[in-house]
Amino acid sequence: MLPVLLILLLGIVEFGTAYNAQILLTNAAREAARSMTVSGDEEEAVAAAAAATAPIGLEVSATDVTFTVTPAGPCVSPARLSVDVTVQKPLLTGLFGASIALSGKATRQCGG
């Protein structure tokens, strides 16, 4: 019975850390979208996303962040900016795999 309970406990811990990372990635996408619509600088937006995920040790780089303006063109009102942040999060125990892909998405109106 003990092995089953230990695996269940480790699964709960893995799920909890992955869920926390998912919430922080959504916040990172939100921060990147806010920064991009205000300043228009992609590097600053990526830095904002990286700062939002730093507390848990996830590193976000420019290749992990995707900016999409709808309709296509410059980010000016009434266009909308979508930001996707995708990273691979290593798992704590390794019992359920080496890592898991997590992503966060945010959408914001351009120009403010």
N, CA, C and O atoms as a Tinker XYZ file with bonds, in Angstrom:
   448  protein
     1  N      0.812000   -1.193000    0.000000    73     2
     2  CA     0.000000    0.000000    0.000000    64     1     3
     3  C      0.867000    1.273000    0.000000    63     2     4     5
     4  O      0.482000    2.286000   -0.584000    81     3
     5  N      2.022000    1.217000    0.649000    73     3     6
     6  CA     2.899000    2.384000    0.742000    64     5     7
     7  C      3.380000    2.864000   -0.628000    63     6     8     9
     8  O      3.377000    4.073000   -0.858000    81     7
     9  N      3.796000    1.983000   -1.558000    73     7    10
    10  CA     4.218000    2.476000   -2.873000    64     9    11
    11  C      3.113000    3.235000   -3.624000    63    10    12    13
    12  O      3.378000    4.238000   -4.286000    81    11
    13  N      1.901000    2.752000   -3.514000    73    11    14
    14  CA     0.786000    3.416000   -4.187000    64    13    15
    15  C      0.576000    4.810000   -3.598000    63    14    16    17
    16  O      0.371000    5.770000   -4.341000    81    15
    17  N      0.624000    4.928000   -2.295000    73    15    18
    18  CA     0.442000    6.226000   -1.651000    64    17    19
    19  C      1.589000    7.182000   -1.975000    63    18    20    21
    20  O      1.358000    8.378000   -2.150000    81    19
    21  N      2.813000    6.679000   -2.057000    73    19    22
    22  CA     3.952000    7.528000   -2.407000    64    21    23
    23  C      3.850000    8.041000   -3.841000    63    22    24    25
    24  O      4.139000    9.206000   -4.112000    81    23
    25  N      3.438000    7.166000   -4.753000    73    23    26
    26  CA     3.266000    7.599000   -6.143000    64    25    27
    27  C      2.143000    8.629000   -6.227000    63    26    28    29
    28  O      2.259000    9.607000   -6.966000    81    27
    29  N      1.073000    8.427000   -5.492000    73    27    30
    30  CA    -0.021000    9.398000   -5.463000    64    29    31
    31  C      0.459000   10.734000   -4.900000    63    30    32    33
    32  O      0.129000   11.787000   -5.444000    81    31
    33  N      1.222000   10.700000   -3.831000    73    31    34
    34  CA     1.753000   11.925000   -3.234000    64    33    35
    35  C      2.688000   12.651000   -4.200000    63    34    36    37
    36  O      2.600000   13.871000   -4.344000    81    35
    37  N      3.578000   11.916000   -4.860000    73    35    38
    38  CA     4.484000   12.535000   -5.824000    64    37    39
    39  C      3.716000   13.103000   -7.022000    63    38    40    41
    40  O      4.092000   14.144000   -7.561000    81    39
    41  N      2.661000   12.434000   -7.430000    73    39    42
    42  CA     1.828000   12.958000   -8.510000    64    41    43
    43  C      1.148000   14.256000   -8.120000    63    42    44    45
    44  O      1.037000   15.168000   -8.939000    81    43
    45  N      0.695000   14.349000   -6.888000    73    43    46
    46  CA     0.077000   15.581000   -6.407000    64    45    47
    47  C      1.097000   16.715000   -6.386000    63    46    48    49
    48  O      0.777000   17.839000   -6.771000    81    47
    49  N      2.307000   16.436000   -5.945000    73    47    50
    50  CA     3.362000   17.458000   -5.907000    64    49    51
    51  C      3.718000   17.906000   -7.319000    63    50    52    53
    52  O      3.855000   19.104000   -7.568000    81    51
    53  N      3.869000   16.966000   -8.246000    73    51    54
    54  CA     4.185000   17.313000   -9.639000    64    53    55
    55  C      3.074000   18.153000  -10.254000    63    54    56    57
    56  O      3.344000   19.145000  -10.930000    81    55
    57  N      1.829000   17.760000  -10.022000    73    55    58
    58  CA     0.710000   18.517000  -10.559000    64    57    59
    59  C      0.687000   19.927000   -9.984000    63    58    60    61
    60  O      0.449000   20.891000  -10.712000    81    59
    61  N      0.933000   20.054000   -8.686000    73    59    62
    62  CA     0.922000   21.366000   -8.040000    64    61    63
    63  C      1.983000   22.297000   -8.588000    63    62    64    65
    64  O      1.709000   23.474000   -8.823000    81    63
    65  N      3.196000   21.791000   -8.798000    73    63    66
    66  CA     4.258000   22.644000   -9.338000    64    65    67
    67  C      3.993000   22.996000  -10.802000    63    66    68    69
    68  O      4.278000   24.114000  -11.230000    81    67
    69  N      3.452000   22.052000  -11.570000    73    67    70
    70  CA     3.125000   22.349000  -12.968000    64    69    71
    71  C      1.988000   23.358000  -13.054000    63    70    72    73
    72  O      2.008000   24.232000  -13.920000    81    71
    73  N      1.006000   23.257000  -12.180000    73    71    74
    74  CA    -0.117000   24.196000  -12.175000    64    73    75
    75  C      0.367000   25.593000  -11.791000    63    74    76    77
    76  O     -0.068000   26.581000  -12.383000    81    75
    77  N      1.260000   25.685000  -10.810000    73    75    78
    78  CA     1.840000   26.970000  -10.423000    64    77    79
    79  C      2.614000   27.579000  -11.587000    63    78    80    81
    80  O      2.508000   28.780000  -11.835000    81    79
    81  N      3.386000   26.773000  -12.298000    73    79    82
    82  CA     4.147000   27.260000  -13.450000    64    81    83
    83  C      3.198000   27.723000  -14.557000    63    82    84    85
    84  O      3.474000   28.715000  -15.232000    81    83
    85  N      2.091000   27.021000  -14.745000    73    83    86
    86  CA     1.108000   27.415000  -15.763000    64    85    87
    87  C      0.515000   28.776000  -15.440000    63    86    88    89
    88  O      0.360000   29.610000  -16.333000    81    87
    89  N      0.181000   29.014000  -14.179000    73    87    90
    90  CA    -0.365000   30.304000  -13.771000    64    89    91
    91  C      0.664000   31.411000  -13.995000    63    90    92    93
    92  O      0.316000   32.489000  -14.476000    81    91
    93  N      1.932000   31.153000  -13.649000    73    91    94
    94  CA     2.976000   32.159000  -13.856000    64    93    95
    95  C      3.224000   32.418000  -15.338000    63    94    96    97
    96  O      3.535000   33.548000  -15.713000    81    95
    97  N      3.095000   31.406000  -16.188000    73    95    98
    98  CA     3.251000   31.624000  -17.629000    64    97    99
    99  C      2.124000   32.477000  -18.194000    63    98   100   101
   100  O      2.353000   33.295000  -19.085000    81    99
   101  N      0.924000   32.294000  -17.691000    73    99   102
   102  CA    -0.177000   33.141000  -18.119000    64   101   103
   103  C      0.077000   34.584000  -17.686000    63   102   104   105
   104  O     -0.176000   35.518000  -18.448000    81   103
   105  N      0.576000   34.766000  -16.465000    73   103   106
   106  CA     0.931000   36.107000  -16.002000    64   105   107
   107  C      2.079000   36.685000  -16.826000    63   106   108   109
   108  O      2.091000   37.883000  -17.108000    81   107
   109  N      3.042000   35.852000  -17.213000    73   107   110
   110  CA     4.158000   36.315000  -18.042000    64   109   111
   111  C      3.659000   36.781000  -19.407000    63   110   112   113
   112  O      4.124000   37.799000  -19.920000    81   111
   113  N      2.721000   36.049000  -19.996000    73   111   114
   114  CA     2.152000   36.461000  -21.278000    64   113   115
   115  C      1.397000   37.772000  -21.124000    63   114   116   117
   116  O      1.459000   38.634000  -22.001000    81   115
   117  N      0.692000   37.927000  -20.022000    73   115   118
   118  CA    -0.045000   39.166000  -19.765000    64   117   119
   119  C      0.912000   40.351000  -19.629000    63   118   120   121
   120  O      0.653000   41.425000  -20.172000    81   119
   121  N      2.021000   40.155000  -18.901000    73   119   122
   122  CA     3.013000   41.217000  -18.741000    64   121   123
   123  C      3.682000   41.565000  -20.065000    63   122   124   125
   124  O      3.925000   42.738000  -20.349000    81   123
   125  N      3.980000   40.556000  -20.874000    73   123   126
   126  CA     4.592000   40.801000  -22.181000    64   125   127
   127  C      3.631000   41.566000  -23.084000    63   126   128   129
   128  O      4.048000   42.477000  -23.800000    81   127
   129  N      2.351000   41.207000  -23.058000    73   127   130
   130  CA     1.362000   41.911000  -23.879000    64   129   131
   131  C      1.219000   43.360000  -23.436000    63   130   132   133
   132  O      1.141000   44.258000  -24.274000    81   131
   133  N      1.184000   43.596000  -22.131000    73   131   134
   134  CA     1.086000   44.959000  -21.630000    64   133   135
   135  C      2.297000   45.777000  -22.041000    63   134   136   137
   136  O      2.163000   46.910000  -22.503000    81   135
   137  N      3.479000   45.202000  -21.874000    73   135   138
   138  CA     4.701000   45.909000  -22.232000    64   137   139
   139  C      4.772000   46.194000  -23.726000    63   138   140   141
   140  O      5.194000   47.277000  -24.131000    81   139
   141  N      4.364000   45.236000  -24.543000    73   139   142
   142  CA     4.427000   45.404000  -25.994000    64   141   143
   143  C      3.437000   46.452000  -26.482000    63   142   144   145
   144  O      3.764000   47.229000  -27.379000    81   143
   145  N      2.228000   46.494000  -25.911000    73   143   146
   146  CA     1.255000   47.479000  -26.370000    64   145   147
   147  C      1.602000   48.887000  -25.907000    63   146   148   149
   148  O      1.239000   49.862000  -26.566000    81   147
   149  N      2.294000   49.004000  -24.792000    73   147   150
   150  CA     2.657000   50.328000  -24.293000    64   149   151
   151  C      3.918000   50.851000  -24.972000    63   150   152   153
   152  O      3.941000   51.985000  -25.451000    81   151
   153  N      4.981000   50.018000  -25.017000    73   151   154
   154  CA     6.266000   50.501000  -25.536000    64   153   155
   155  C      6.515000   50.126000  -26.993000    63   154   156   157
   156  O      7.209000   50.853000  -27.705000    81   155
   157  N      5.962000   49.008000  -27.445000    73   155   158
   158  CA     6.204000   48.548000  -28.807000    64   157   159
   159  C      7.546000   47.870000  -28.998000    63   158   160   161
   160  O      7.918000   47.566000  -30.132000    81   159
   161  N      8.285000   47.625000  -27.926000    73   159   162
   162  CA     9.616000   47.022000  -27.994000    64   161   163
   163  C      9.532000   45.543000  -27.617000    63   162   164   165
   164  O      9.194000   45.202000  -26.483000    81   163
   165  N      9.844000   44.659000  -28.588000    73   163   166
   166  CA     9.755000   43.215000  -28.340000    64   165   167
   167  C     10.756000   42.761000  -27.277000    63   166   168   169
   168  O     10.427000   41.910000  -26.450000    81   167
   169  N     11.963000   43.311000  -27.286000    73   167   170
   170  CA    12.968000   42.906000  -26.295000    64   169   171
   171  C     12.510000   43.244000  -24.880000    63   170   172   173
   172  O     12.714000   42.462000  -23.952000    81   171
   173  N     11.893000   44.405000  -24.721000    73   171   174
   174  CA    11.376000   44.794000  -23.411000    64   173   175
   175  C     10.234000   43.872000  -22.989000    63   174   176   177
   176  O     10.115000   43.526000  -21.814000    81   175
   177  N      9.405000   43.480000  -23.939000    73   175   178
   178  CA     8.292000   42.583000  -23.641000    64   177   179
   179  C      8.796000   41.200000  -23.230000    63   178   180   181
   180  O      8.255000   40.597000  -22.303000    81   179
   181  N      9.822000   40.696000  -23.907000    73   179   182
   182  CA    10.402000   39.397000  -23.544000    64   181   183
   183  C     11.035000   39.487000  -22.158000    63   182   184   185
   184  O     10.928000   38.550000  -21.367000    81   183
   185  N     11.695000   40.609000  -21.859000    73   183   186
   186  CA    12.292000   40.799000  -20.534000    64   185   187
   187  C     11.218000   40.819000  -19.448000    63   186   188   189
   188  O     11.437000   40.307000  -18.351000    81   187
   189  N     10.063000   41.406000  -19.746000    73   187   190
   190  CA     8.956000   41.421000  -18.782000    64   189   191
   191  C      8.436000   40.007000  -18.540000    63   190   192   193
   192  O      8.114000   39.649000  -17.407000    81   191
   193  N      8.353000   39.213000  -19.588000    73   191   194
   194  CA     7.912000   37.820000  -19.435000    64   193   195
   195  C      8.928000   37.021000  -18.634000    63   194   196   197
   196  O      8.555000   36.207000  -17.790000    81   195
   197  N     10.210000   37.248000  -18.895000    73   195   198
   198  CA    11.258000   36.533000  -18.164000    64   197   199
   199  C     11.238000   36.907000  -16.686000    63   198   200   201
   200  O     11.447000   36.051000  -15.827000    81   199
   201  N     10.990000   38.171000  -16.389000    73   199   202
   202  CA    10.937000   38.607000  -14.990000    64   201   203
   203  C      9.751000   37.981000  -14.259000    63   202   204   205
   204  O      9.838000   37.700000  -13.064000    81   203
   205  N      8.654000   37.762000  -14.963000    73   203   206
   206  CA     7.469000   37.174000  -14.343000    64   205   207
   207  C      7.657000   35.702000  -14.008000    63   206   208   209
   208  O      7.038000   35.201000  -13.069000    81   207
   209  N      8.505000   34.998000  -14.760000    73   207   210
   210  CA     8.710000   33.573000  -14.502000    64   209   211
   211  C      9.967000   33.294000  -13.680000    63   210   212   213
   212  O     10.221000   32.146000  -13.314000    81   211
   213  N     10.743000   34.313000  -13.389000    73   211   214
   214  CA    11.987000   34.132000  -12.631000    64   213   215
   215  C     11.788000   33.527000  -11.240000    63   214   216   217
   216  O     12.654000   32.768000  -10.805000    81   215
   217  N     10.696000   33.817000  -10.509000    73   215   218
   218  CA    10.562000   33.264000   -9.161000    64   217   219
   219  C     10.585000   31.738000   -9.083000    63   218   220   221
   220  O     10.959000   31.186000   -8.048000    81   219
   221  N     10.198000   31.054000  -10.142000    73   219   222
   222  CA    10.213000   29.588000  -10.093000    64   221   223
   223  C     11.344000   28.995000  -10.929000    63   222   224   225
   224  O     11.434000   27.776000  -11.074000    81   223
   225  N     12.196000   29.839000  -11.474000    73   223   226
   226  CA    13.364000   29.349000  -12.192000    64   225   227
   227  C     13.135000   28.998000  -13.648000    63   226   228   229
   228  O     14.007000   28.390000  -14.267000    81   227
   229  N     11.996000   29.357000  -14.218000    73   227   230
   230  CA    11.781000   29.127000  -15.643000    64   229   231
   231  C     12.435000   30.251000  -16.431000    63   230   232   233
   232  O     12.235000   31.429000  -16.131000    81   231
   233  N     13.200000   29.891000  -17.420000    73   231   234
   234  CA    13.866000   30.888000  -18.244000    64   233   235
   235  C     13.094000   31.068000  -19.545000    63   234   236   237
   236  O     12.849000   30.105000  -20.272000    81   235
   237  N     12.716000   32.304000  -19.826000    73   235   238
   238  CA    11.992000   32.644000  -21.047000    64   237   239
   239  C     12.920000   33.444000  -21.937000    63   238   240   241
   240  O     13.498000   34.442000  -21.508000    81   239
   241  N     13.063000   33.001000  -23.189000    73   239   242
   242  CA    13.902000   33.721000  -24.152000    64   241   243
   243  C     13.028000   34.199000  -25.309000    63   242   244   245
   244  O     11.831000   33.919000  -25.357000    81   243
   245  N     13.643000   34.918000  -26.232000    73   243   246
   246  CA    12.906000   35.472000  -27.373000    64   245   247
   247  C     12.287000   34.367000  -28.237000    63   246   248   249
   248  O     11.261000   34.596000  -28.877000    81   247
   249  N     12.891000   33.175000  -28.265000    73   247   250
   250  CA    12.346000   32.083000  -29.071000    64   249   251
   251  C     11.104000   31.458000  -28.427000    63   250   252   253
   252  O     10.362000   30.738000  -29.094000    81   251
   253  N     10.872000   31.726000  -27.143000    73   251   254
   254  CA     9.726000   31.167000  -26.426000    64   253   255
   255  C      8.484000   32.040000  -26.508000    63   254   256   257
   256  O      7.399000   31.607000  -26.120000    81   255
   257  N      8.629000   33.276000  -27.013000    73   255   258
   258  CA     7.526000   34.237000  -27.027000    64   257   259
   259  C      7.134000   34.539000  -28.466000    63   258   260   261
   260  O      7.987000   34.842000  -29.300000    81   259
   261  N      5.832000   34.455000  -28.753000    73   259   262
   262  CA     5.307000   34.739000  -30.087000    64   261   263
   263  C      4.303000   35.883000  -30.004000    63   262   264   265
   264  O      3.367000   35.843000  -29.204000    81   263
   265  N      4.504000   36.900000  -30.833000    73   263   266
   266  CA     3.601000   38.047000  -30.895000    64   265   267
   267  C      2.793000   37.972000  -32.188000    63   266   268   269
   268  O      3.365000   37.769000  -33.259000    81   267
   269  N      1.469000   38.134000  -32.104000    73   267   270
   270  CA     0.602000   38.114000  -33.272000    64   269   271
   271  C     -0.359000   39.305000  -33.197000    63   270   272   273
   272  O     -1.074000   39.474000  -32.210000    81   271
   273  N     -0.366000   40.124000  -34.248000    73   271   274
   274  CA    -1.272000   41.270000  -34.318000    64   273   275
   275  C     -2.405000   40.924000  -35.277000    63   274   276   277
   276  O     -2.159000   40.452000  -36.387000    81   275
   277  N     -3.660000   41.159000  -34.849000    73   275   278
   278  CA    -4.822000   40.889000  -35.677000    64   277   279
   279  C     -5.632000   42.159000  -35.833000    63   278   280   281
   280  O     -6.033000   42.719000  -34.812000    81   279
   281  N     -5.903000   42.652000  -37.008000    73   279   282
   282  CA    -5.412000   42.207000  -38.304000    64   281   283
   283  C     -3.924000   42.497000  -38.454000    63   282   284   285
   284  O     -3.361000   43.349000  -37.766000    81   283
   285  N     -3.306000   41.761000  -39.374000    73   283   286
   286  CA    -1.861000   41.858000  -39.568000    64   285   287
   287  C     -1.461000   43.299000  -39.884000    63   286   288   289
   288  O     -2.153000   44.004000  -40.618000    81   287
   289  N     -0.354000   43.709000  -39.326000    73   287   290
   290  CA     0.139000   45.064000  -39.536000    64   289   291
   291  C      0.708000   45.611000  -38.251000    63   290   292   293
   292  O      1.032000   44.850000  -37.339000    81   291
   293  N      0.834000   46.919000  -38.166000    73   291   294
   294  CA     1.378000   47.507000  -36.947000    64   293   295
   295  C      0.383000   47.403000  -35.794000    63   294   296   297
   296  O     -0.824000   47.279000  -36.002000    81   295
   297  N      0.907000   47.455000  -34.597000    73   295   298
   298  CA     0.069000   47.347000  -33.400000    64   297   299
   299  C     -0.474000   48.723000  -33.032000    63   298   300   301
   300  O      0.069000   49.414000  -32.171000    81   299
   301  N     -1.562000   49.103000  -33.708000    73   299   302
   302  CA    -2.254000   50.366000  -33.413000    64   301   303
   303  C     -3.732000   50.055000  -33.240000    63   302   304   305
   304  O     -4.247000   49.093000  -33.809000    81   303
   305  N     -4.403000   50.879000  -32.451000    73   303   306
   306  CA    -5.819000   50.665000  -32.181000    64   305   307
   307  C     -6.609000   50.709000  -33.491000    63   306   308   309
   308  O     -6.328000   51.585000  -34.309000    81   307
   309  N     -7.540000   49.856000  -33.735000    73   307   310
   310  CA    -8.236000   48.904000  -32.898000    64   309   311
   311  C     -7.704000   47.481000  -33.011000    63   310   312   313
   312  O     -8.408000   46.537000  -32.651000    81   311
   313  N     -6.490000   47.303000  -33.499000    73   311   314
   314  CA    -5.919000   45.954000  -33.636000    64   313   315
   315  C     -5.736000   45.313000  -32.261000    63   314   316   317
   316  O     -5.706000   45.998000  -31.238000    81   315
   317  N     -5.613000   43.975000  -32.259000    73   315   318
   318  CA    -5.410000   43.230000  -31.016000    64   317   319
   319  C     -4.095000   42.483000  -31.101000    63   318   320   321
   320  O     -3.737000   41.946000  -32.150000    81   319
   321  N     -3.379000   42.455000  -29.987000    73   319   322
   322  CA    -2.102000   41.760000  -29.886000    64   321   323
   323  C     -2.285000   40.506000  -29.051000    63   322   324   325
   324  O     -2.794000   40.564000  -27.932000    81   323
   325  N     -1.868000   39.366000  -29.600000    73   323   326
   326  CA    -1.873000   38.110000  -28.853000    64   325   327
   327  C     -0.436000   37.712000  -28.578000    63   326   328   329
   328  O      0.425000   37.803000  -29.453000    81   327
   329  N     -0.183000   37.270000  -27.353000    73   327   330
   330  CA     1.155000   36.836000  -26.954000    64   329   331
   331  C      1.061000   35.405000  -26.447000    63   330   332   333
   332  O      0.248000   35.097000  -25.576000    81   331
   333  N      1.901000   34.532000  -27.001000    73   331   334
   334  CA     2.007000   33.150000  -26.544000    64   333   335
   335  C      3.396000   32.935000  -25.970000    63   334   336   337
   336  O      4.398000   33.248000  -26.613000    81   335
   337  N      3.452000   32.398000  -24.750000    73   335   338
   338  CA     4.725000   32.058000  -24.105000    64   337   339
   339  C      4.714000   30.557000  -23.878000    63   338   340   341
   340  O      3.837000   30.038000  -23.187000    81   339
   341  N      5.687000   29.851000  -24.456000    73   339   342
   342  CA     5.764000   28.397000  -24.347000    64   341   343
   343  C      7.145000   27.996000  -23.844000    63   342   344   345
   344  O      8.158000   28.442000  -24.384000    81   343
   345  N      7.189000   27.151000  -22.806000    73   343   346
   346  CA     8.456000   26.671000  -22.259000    64   345   347
   347  C      8.330000   25.184000  -21.903000    63   346   348   349
   348  O      7.230000   24.644000  -21.781000    81   347
   349  N      9.469000   24.557000  -21.743000    73   347   350
   350  CA     9.540000   23.188000  -21.236000    64   349   351
   351  C      9.914000   23.259000  -19.762000    63   350   352   353
   352  O     10.976000   23.781000  -19.422000    81   351
   353  N      9.067000   22.747000  -18.889000    73   351   354
   354  CA     9.345000   22.753000  -17.456000    64   353   355
   355  C      9.822000   21.370000  -17.029000    63   354   356   357
   356  O      9.110000   20.380000  -17.197000    81   355
   357  N     11.036000   21.307000  -16.473000    73   355   358
   358  CA    11.495000   20.009000  -15.978000    64   357   359
   359  C     10.665000   19.564000  -14.771000    63   358   360   361
   360  O     10.304000   20.378000  -13.921000    81   359
   361  N     10.372000   18.281000  -14.710000    73   359   362
   362  CA     9.610000   17.758000  -13.585000    64   361   363
   363  C     10.534000   17.480000  -12.407000    63   362   364   365
   364  O     11.729000   17.252000  -12.595000    81   363
   365  N      9.995000   17.498000  -11.210000    73   363   366
   366  CA    10.801000   17.360000  -10.006000    64   365   367
   367  C     11.341000   15.951000   -9.810000    63   366   368   369
   368  O     12.519000   15.771000   -9.503000    81   367
   369  N     10.483000   14.955000   -9.988000    73   367   370
   370  CA    10.873000   13.590000   -9.661000    64   369   371
   371  C     11.369000   12.787000  -10.849000    63   370   372   373
   372  O     12.189000   11.885000  -10.677000    81   371
   373  N     10.902000   13.085000  -12.031000    73   371   374
   374  CA    11.275000   12.308000  -13.199000    64   373   375
   375  C     10.489000   11.014000  -13.341000    63   374   376   377
   376  O     10.733000   10.254000  -14.278000    81   375
   377  N      9.560000   10.745000  -12.444000    73   375   378
   378  CA     8.759000    9.526000  -12.524000    64   377   379
   379  C      7.755000    9.574000  -13.669000    63   378   380   381
   380  O      7.372000    8.536000  -14.207000    81   379
   381  N      7.337000   10.761000  -14.034000    73   379   382
   382  CA     6.294000   10.917000  -15.036000    64   381   383
   383  C      6.834000   11.499000  -16.336000    63   382   384   385
   384  O      6.063000   11.996000  -17.157000    81   383
   385  N      8.134000   11.444000  -16.531000    73   383   386
   386  CA     8.786000   12.008000  -17.707000    64   385   387
   387  C      9.831000   13.027000  -17.285000    63   386   388   389
   388  O      9.935000   13.366000  -16.106000    81   387
   389  N     10.603000   13.513000  -18.243000    73   387   390
   390  CA    11.676000   14.451000  -17.925000    64   389   391
   391  C     11.179000   15.888000  -17.835000    63   390   392   393
   392  O     11.647000   16.663000  -17.001000    81   391
   393  N     10.222000   16.242000  -18.703000    73   391   394
   394  CA     9.715000   17.615000  -18.698000    64   393   395
   395  C      8.306000   17.643000  -19.278000    63   394   396   397
   396  O      7.814000   16.662000  -19.835000    81   395
   397  N      7.681000   18.799000  -19.126000    73   395   398
   398  CA     6.334000   18.988000  -19.650000    64   397   399
   399  C      6.287000   20.342000  -20.352000    63   398   400   401
   400  O      6.870000   21.318000  -19.880000    81   399
   401  N      5.588000   20.389000  -21.483000    73   399   402
   402  CA     5.443000   21.639000  -22.232000    64   401   403
   403  C      4.267000   22.427000  -21.653000    63   402   404   405
   404  O      3.153000   21.914000  -21.545000    81   403
   405  N      4.531000   23.670000  -21.286000    73   403   406
   406  CA     3.505000   24.548000  -20.748000    64   405   407
   407  C      3.443000   25.816000  -21.584000    63   406   408   409
   408  O      4.454000   26.251000  -22.136000    81   407
   409  N      2.266000   26.406000  -21.677000    73   407   410
   410  CA     2.153000   27.657000  -22.428000    64   409   411
   411  C      1.123000   28.558000  -21.773000    63   410   412   413
   412  O      0.173000   28.106000  -21.134000    81   411
   413  N      1.348000   29.853000  -21.958000    73   411   414
   414  CA     0.423000   30.863000  -21.472000    64   413   415
   415  C      0.070000   31.791000  -22.614000    63   414   416   417
   416  O      0.897000   32.032000  -23.493000    81   415
   417  N     -1.144000   32.315000  -22.617000    73   415   418
   418  CA    -1.584000   33.181000  -23.696000    64   417   419
   419  C     -2.311000   34.375000  -23.117000    63   418   420   421
   420  O     -3.047000   34.260000  -22.137000    81   419
   421  N     -2.094000   35.529000  -23.738000    73   419   422
   422  CA    -2.789000   36.750000  -23.353000    64   421   423
   423  C     -3.101000   37.555000  -24.593000    63   422   424   425
   424  O     -2.339000   37.525000  -25.560000    81   423
   425  N     -4.210000   38.276000  -24.582000    73   423   426
   426  CA    -4.609000   39.138000  -25.688000    64   425   427
   427  C     -4.939000   40.509000  -25.122000    63   426   428   429
   428  O     -5.564000   40.644000  -24.070000    81   427
   429  N     -4.494000   41.523000  -25.862000    73   427   430
   430  CA    -4.714000   42.897000  -25.411000    64   429   431
   431  C     -4.909000   43.797000  -26.610000    63   430   432   433
   432  O     -4.342000   43.554000  -27.675000    81   431
   433  N     -5.708000   44.835000  -26.443000    73   431   434
   434  CA    -5.920000   45.791000  -27.528000    64   433   435
   435  C     -4.681000   46.668000  -27.687000    63   434   436   437
   436  O     -4.117000   47.142000  -26.701000    81   435
   437  N     -4.268000   46.876000  -28.917000    73   435   438
   438  CA    -3.094000   47.697000  -29.200000    64   437   439
   439  C     -3.384000   49.164000  -28.868000    63   438   440   441
   440  O     -4.522000   49.633000  -28.912000    81   439
   441  N     -2.310000   49.851000  -28.538000    73   439   442
   442  CA    -2.415000   51.277000  -28.287000    64   441   443
   443  C     -2.856000   51.636000  -26.903000    63   442   444   445
   444  O     -3.372000   52.732000  -26.684000    81   443
   445  N     -2.669000   50.738000  -25.952000    73   443   446
   446  CA    -3.064000   51.124000  -24.606000    64   445   447
   447  C     -3.169000   49.975000  -23.734000    63   446   448
   448  O     -3.494000   50.122000  -22.556000    81   447
